[in-house]
């Protein structure tokens, strides 16, 4: 690859070097922030020899080049563009400037609520278990087990202000521990429990001539969000005026004193009123419009996903659960997600393009697990009409779950995984809704059809050879004669063992389209349970990133392997990673490559899921997965036919 030429062509296709605001790269992609995205030509970028794909996400123009090459293209890029290197975090902050106010607001809420989803999901599952145990009489309702499960299931909601405060502090540039203290103040035992407010405020106190209701904020969201934002502002203001010698003493003291008082007197009551109004309005819309709400929301949800505004729904759903006790909207979102899978499956059966088939089937499968990016961006939206068909299917499913009053006890899970948090007694209707959404989208796609992209198949995703050339190569291979065949027989298939101890994840289920759509090649992924990555085979270390989050290996038979530890971990800048190898080293299967702090990755990155892909997939006739479920170091996971 001519790295300089690729960089020059990329710059020309994105509108010239004057259109580049900042640039960074991860293990496989250039991540650019452009001053004006309208000046860029995505199709022209994708047609550059050496580029495997391109997409825009969260204000970043991301160009997939592949491991071992992306850093070299990046080096040429910043020389030609005459810009300085930027960290991934700097690029993300720059990218936020390209988002409109609604998108920035949604992204902020997403950054706050996505990390706490596991706690809410766990509570929802416990609520479901508790509901089934009491409904079906599995355990005496007066038993100690029921008492414990009740405690476990509602703890996250009782202490929700503390959890939200800690997460929000990172987004609002505030001290997370001071924020947690503020959250604790707002649910202090001396305050009346928020869930008893229906009986009226029991006690008020007078402070500086003002009447302050002694009311807590258990289960609320908006009051603590605004309070922590205010805390961050107050804390930074005090740090500017307090002498350094007294900062550790005075700043926390003055910050908590100020924000605690103002939160209980002003922010809390006002935001509670607004939050109650939002919840009541949404519930009113749901109850008043009925099926119409399901039709509209189920049909429009995927369009909202494209804009990124859907990230703000986590806060609304959390408020509904705490206020109403049930999530009325997540079942509708689940129907929209399922419908995208139905449309993608129809595309799989209808298309004649091998590349589209290769994307459509795994994309459809991932939708059933609640991951829709591959189907939306890789298939349905790309062909337009299947996306419309999916919206119609989502409308049908959404209308049905509203008609049958399906609710969920948590947030974050949709499609098949969402079955685990469906309200007791609604599971059958939830399944019927999914069948209607999936089947409806499939049928609508089949009826209205779509127009194939004539130019889309001109490039084979992994090696940039046109299909006709690939077919000629295959034909030539089949005619090489007995001598070549005998040589091939002497070659042994390459088997890779697990570099991870944990659980196998299908590559199509990885929540990153670059891996899920197999743009970088075939492979497998893992959910690690131990913070250690080992060599999957005897190989040379050909690439080790400075941030230690990814490593490239090459075997003697030419298999090129990328192990990418977690998703979006490049932004951590190497924090939590330690490498035990260097480029040029030769390792044997089982040798320790990298250690990683999994808790830190879960806190700071998008996911701990670790893909292992064969980046030169096109060089081999067959790559087979050998593993599923729990996995240990040394277990065989992939076989490459060489």
N, C-alpha and C positions, 0 to 999 in steps of 0.2 A: 504493500500500500504506500502510495506517495502522500505522506502525512501533510506536507505543505500544500499540496494541490487540494486535498480534501478540505483543509482549513480555509483556503482561498475561496473554494466553491461554496462552502457553508456561509462565509461572510457575505458573498455576493447574493446568495439566496435569501438571507435574512434581512436584506435592505442596506448592506454596507456597514463598515466599521463604526460610522457615526450613529448607527441605530442601536449599538450595544451599550447597555448601562453597566452590567457586570457579568462575570462569567466564573464558573467553577466546574468541577467534574467529580463524579463518584466512580465506582468501579467499572461502570459500563456506559455512562452517559455524560454528554456535555449538558450543563444546566445553565441556560442563558436567561438573563432578564433584558428584554428589549424595550427601548423607549416607545416604539410604536409597532405593535404586533401586526397592524394592517400592512406594513411595508414588507413583511416576510412572506415567502412562498413555501408553504409546507410541502407541497407536491414536488417542487424543485429540490428541496432538501432531501426528500426520500429517494429521489432518483440519482443522487450523488453516489458514485462508486465508492463503497466503503461504509455507507450509512445504512443501517438496518431498519430504521424507523424513526419517526418523530411525532411528538404530540405536545400539546400545551396543557399544563396542569398547575393550578394555584399561582398563576402569574409567571410561571417559568416556561420557557421554550426548551424542551428536553429532546436531545438528539442521541439516539442509540447507536453506538459505534462498536462497543465490545471491549472486553478486558485486554490489556496489553497494548491496545491501540489508542484508546481514548485519551490516555495521559500524553501520548506523543502528539496527537492531533491538537489537544488542548495547549501544549507548549507552543506549537506553531501558531495557533489561533491568537493567543494573547500577544505574541510578537507582532503579527500582522495587524491586529486590531489596536495595538499600542495601548493596552490596558494592563493594570496590575492584577496579580492573582487575588482571588477573593475566596473566603471560606464558604462552606455550604450555608452556615448560619447567616452570613452577610448577604448571600444571594437570596435566601428566603426573606430576609427583611426587605431587601430591595424589591422582591417580587410582590410583597404586600402592597407596595405603592401602586402597582398596576391593577390592583383589585378595586372595584367600586366600593362605596361605603357599606352597602348591604353584604357584599362578599367578605369584606374585612371583618365586619361584625360577626358573620357566620363562622369565619375561620377562627376568630378569637374564641367564640363559644365552643367550637369543636376542639380546639387545643386544651380547653379547660375540662370538658366533659368526657372526651374519649378515654383519658387515663383512668377515670373512675368507673367506667362501664363495667369492668369485672366485678366490682363490689356490688353494683346494682343488680347485675345478672345473678350473682350468687344469692342475693336476698330474694330475688324473684323466684328462683328455683326452689328455695327453702319455703317460700310462701305457697308455691304450688304443691310441694310435698305435704306441707301442713294441711292445706285444704283437702287434699285427697285422703289423708289419714283421718280427718274429722268427718268428712262427707261420707266415706264408705265404712266408717266405724272400725278401721284397722286397729286403733288404739283408743283406750278410754280417754275421753276429752279432759278428764281431771288428772290424768297421769303426769308424772314429772317430766316425761319425754316431751309431751305437748308443750309444757311450760318452757322447757329449754329451746325447742324449735321456734316458739313464738318470739323468744328473746333474740335468737340468732337471725330470724327472718326480718325483724324490724329494726335491728341495730343500725344498719346503714342509713335508714331513713330518719331515725331519731337523731343521729349524729351527722346528718347530711351537711349542715352548715360547716362543720369542722372539715369534712372531707373536701367539700367544694372550695373552702377557703384556702386550704393547702395547695390545691391544684391551681386556683386562680392567681395566687400570689406569684407563681412563676411567670404567668402571662402578663401580669400588671407590674412586674419588676418590684415586688415587695418581698419582705422577709417572710418566708412561708411559716415560720414558727410563731411570729407575731400574728400573722393572719389566722393561724389555728387557735391562738389564744382568743382572738376576737370572735371566732366562730363559737368557741366554748362559752364565752360571755353571753352570747345570744341564745344559748340553750341551757343556761345555768339552772340548777335545781331550785334556786330561789324564785325563778320566774314561773308563771303559770304555764302549764303545758299547752302548746299551740292547738292540740287536737281537742281541747275542752272549751275553746272559745265560743262554741255554739251556745254555751250556757251563760255567756257574758264575761266581762273582765271582773275578776274577783277582787283585785287589789290595785290601788294606785298610790304613788308616793309623790311628795312635793319636793322639787329640786330647783333652787333659784327661782321660786315663784311659779314654776311650771309643773303641771300634773303629768306624771310619767306612768303609763300603764305597765304593771309588772307582768309582761306577757313574753313568752318565749317564742322562738322561731324554728321549732323542730320541723323537719321535712320541707322547709322553704328553700327557694333558690335565689330569687331576685334580691332579697334584702342583703344576703351575704355577698353576692357578686358586687353590688354597688358599694357595700361597706369596705370590701377588700380593695377595690379600685381607689376609694377615698384614702384608705390606709396607706397605699403605696405612694400617693401624692403627698400625704402628710409626712410620712417617713423621709422621703427624699428632701422635702422642704426643711425639716429639722436638721438633717445631715449637712445642709449647706451653711447653717448658722451656728450649730453647736461645735465648740472646739474639739479637735481630734482627741485630746486627752480625756474628755468627758463623754465622747460619743457613745461608748459601750454602755454607759450608765443612763445618761439623760435621754438619748434618742428613743430607745425602747419604752422608757417610762412615759415620756411626753406623748409618744405615738399612741400607746394603748389608752392612756388617760383621755386624750382628745377624741380618738375614733370610737372608743367604747361609749362615751357619753353621747356623741352626735348620732351614733348608730341606733342607740336605744330611744333617743328622743325624737329624731327626725327621719333618718334613712330607713330604719326598720318599719315604722308604721306606714310611711308613704309607699315603700316598695311592696309591703304586704298587701296594701289596697290595690296597687296596680297588678300584682301577681294574681290576686283573687279575681280581679276583673278579667284578666286574660283567660284564666281557667274557666270561669263562668261563661265567657263568650264562646270559647271553643266547645264547651259542653253544650251550650245552647244551640250552636250551629249544628252540632252532631245530632241533637235530639229533635231540632226543628226541621232541618232539611232531610234528615234520615238518609234514604237511599241516594239522594242527590249528592250528599256529601261524599259518599263512597265512590260514586261515578266520577265526580270532579277530581277529588284528591287522588284516587287510584289511577286516573288517566294522566294527571299532570305531574305526579311525583318524580318520574324519571327525567322529565324536563327540568325540574327543580334541581335534581342531582347534578345535571350538567353545569348549572350555574354555581354550584357549591353552597347555595343557601340552605340546603337540607341539613348541614351540620348544626345549625341553630336549633333544630327540632329536639335535640337531646335535652336542652334546658326546659323546653315546653313540656316534653313528655315526663321528665322528672317531677316537674311541678304538678302535672295531672295525677301522677301516682300518689304523691304526698297529699294532695288536696282531695281527690276523688277516690283514691284507692285502687284505680285501674288505669291502664294505658289504652285508650280507645283508638288511638291513631296508628300505633305500630302495626296492627293487623292489616290496615289499608296499605301501608308501605310494603308490607310483606307480599301482598298480592301484586303490587307493581313490580317488585323484584322478580317474583316467580314468572310473571308474564314475559319479561325480557328473555328468560330461558326458553320459553315456548317458541318465541319468534326466532331465536337463534337456532333452535333445533330444526325448525322448518327450513331455515336457510341451508342447514347441513344437508338435508334431503333434496333440496331443490337446485342447489348450485352445481355447476359442472367444473368449477375451479378448484383444483387440488389444494391450493393455499387457503382458500376460504373454508373448505371442509376441515382442514387441519386446525383452524381457529374456532369454527362454529361449534363443534361438538364439545370440546372442553369448556368453551365459554358458556354453553347451555348448562352443562353440569355444574359449573361454579355458581350459577344463578340459584340453583336449588339449595346451595349452601349459604346464600345471602350475599355473594360477591358478584356484583353486576358490571364492574368496569370493563372486563374483557368483552362481554356481550354488547354493552352499549357502544363503546368506542371502537371496538375491533370488528363488529358485525352489523348490528342493527342501525345505528346512526350513520354508519358509513354507507349503507344501502338505502337509507331514508325510510322506504315503505315498511320494512320490518319494524322499525322504531314506532311508526304510527300504529301498526298492528298490535304491538306490545302495549301501547297506551290504551287501545280498545279492550284488550284482554285484562289489563289492570283495572279498568273501569268496571268490568263485569264482576271480577273477583272482589273489588272494593265495595261495590254495591251489596254483594251478598253478605260479606262479613258485617257490614253495618246493619243490614236487614235482620240478621240473626244475633246481633249484639255480642259479637265476639270481642273479648278483651284480653289484654296481657298483663302480667304482674311485674314486668321489668322493662328494660329497654336494651337495644343493641343487637338482638337476635331476630332474624327474619327467616322466611322460607322453612326448610326442614328443621334446622336447629331451633327455630322459633316455637316449634311444637312443645318444647320443654317448658316454656313460660306462659303458655296459653291458660287462661282462667279455667278452673275446674268446671266441666260441663260443656265447654265450648270447643273441645278438640275436634269432634267430628265435623262441625260446621267450618272450622278453620281448614281442615283437609279438603272439604268440598270446595271451599273458596279457592284454594290453591289449584285444584283440578280445573275449575272454571277459568281461572286466570291463565294457567299454562296452556290448556287446551284451546281456549278462545284465541290467544295470541297465535298459536300454531295454525289454527284454521284460517284466521284473518290473513296471516302471511301467505298461506297457500292460495287463498282466493285472489288477493290483490297483487301478489307477485312482487317482483323487483327487477331492476335493470342491473345486469352484471357490469363490473368495472373492466372495460377492455384493457386498460393499461395496468391494472393492479397486479395481474399475473406476470407482467414482463420481467419481474425480478423474483428470484427465489430468496426467501427471507434470510436464510442463514449464510449463503455464499455468493449472492448477487450474480448467479448464472441464470440466463433465461431458460425456460422450461424445455424449449426445443434442443438447446445445447445439452441440458441435463439428460434428456432422453437419448441423444446421440451418444453421450458418454456411456450410459447404461447399455445401449446396443453394442457399442464397441467392447465393453467389458465382457459381454456375453459371448463374444467371438474371439477372445484372445487365445483360445486353444488349450490343449491338454497340458502344455508346459506351465502356463500361467495358473491353471486350475490346481496343478499339483503343488505349486508354490503357495497358493492360497490355503490349501489343506494343511500345509505345514505350520501356518500361523495359528496361534491359539487365541481364542477370544479373550478379551481383557475383562476381568471382573474387578469391580470396585467394592470395597467394604465400607461400612458406615463410619464416617468421621465424627459422628455425634452419638451420644447416649440420650435417648428420648423417644419421641414418637414420629413415625413417618407421616408426611403430609404430601398429598398429590401436588405436583407442580402447578396444575391448573387451579388449585385452591389457594395459591399464594396471593395475598392481597396487593399485588403489584403487577400491572399488565405486562411489563417487560418480561417477567418470568412466567406469568400465567399463560400468556399467549405464545410462549416458547420462542420468542424473538431471538433470544441468545442461544437457543438450542434445547434439546431434550435433557431430561434430568430428573431429579427427585428433590424433595425438601424435607426438612426436619424441624420439629419443635423441641429444642434442647432442654434437658433436665439437669445437665451438668455443664459447668462453664469451661469446657475443654474441647478443642477441635484437633483431631488427629488425621494423619495422612491416610487416604483411602486406598493407596496403591504405591508401589515403588515409582518414584517420579522425581523430576527436577523442579525446583522452585523457580519458576520463570518470572513471577511477578508478585511482589509484596507491597501493598500500599502503605504509605507513611502512616495512615490512620489505623493500620493493622486490622481493619474490618473485613478485608477480602484478600484472598490469596489465589494465585494462578499456578497450576502444576501442568507438567507435560511428561507423559510416559515415553518409554523407548519405542513403543509402537505408534506414537504420534497422537495419542488421545490428549486433548487439551481440556483441562478441568478448571472451572471457577467455583470456589466455595465463598459464598457471600454471607457473612455472619450477621444475621438480623437484617431489617429493612430500614433504609434511611439512616444507617448507623454512621455514615461518613460525617454527618454533622457533629458527632461526638468528638471529632478531632483526635481520636486515639485514646480518649479517656475510658478506662475500664478494660483495655485490651493490652495483652503482653505477648510478643512474638518470641518464639524459641528457635526460629530459623531465619535465614536471610536469602536473598536472591542468589541463585547459583548453587545452593545446597542440594544434595541428593538425599531424599528421604525414603524410608521403607514404610510399608503399610503398618499403621499403628503408632508411628512416631508422633510425638506431641508437636503440633504446629503453633497453636495460639491458645492462650487462656483468656477467658472473657467473664466479666462481672455481669451475670444475667439479670440481676435485680436492677442494676444501673441501666442496662439496655432497655428493660421493660419500662423504666421511668422516663428515659430521655429519647428513645427512638420509637418508630411506628410499630415495630413488632420484633420478637426474638426469632421468628421463623427464619430458618437458614437454608437457602437453596444451594444445591450442588448441580451444576449444569455442564454438559459437554459442549463447549463453544464452537467446536468444529464438527458438529453433528453431521453435516452434509458429506463428510469424508467417509462415513461408515454406513453400510447397508441396513444395519438394524441395531437399535439400542433398547434393551428390555429391562423393566423394573423387576426386581426379585424380592421385594420386601413390602410389608404393610404392618400397621399397628406399632406396638412397642419394639424398640430396636436398641441394640447394645453395640459398643465399639467392636469392630471386627466382623459383624454380621454382613453377609453379602447383600448388596442393595441394587447394583446395576451390572448388566453384562453388555459389553460392546462387541459386536461382531466385526472383526478386523479382517 
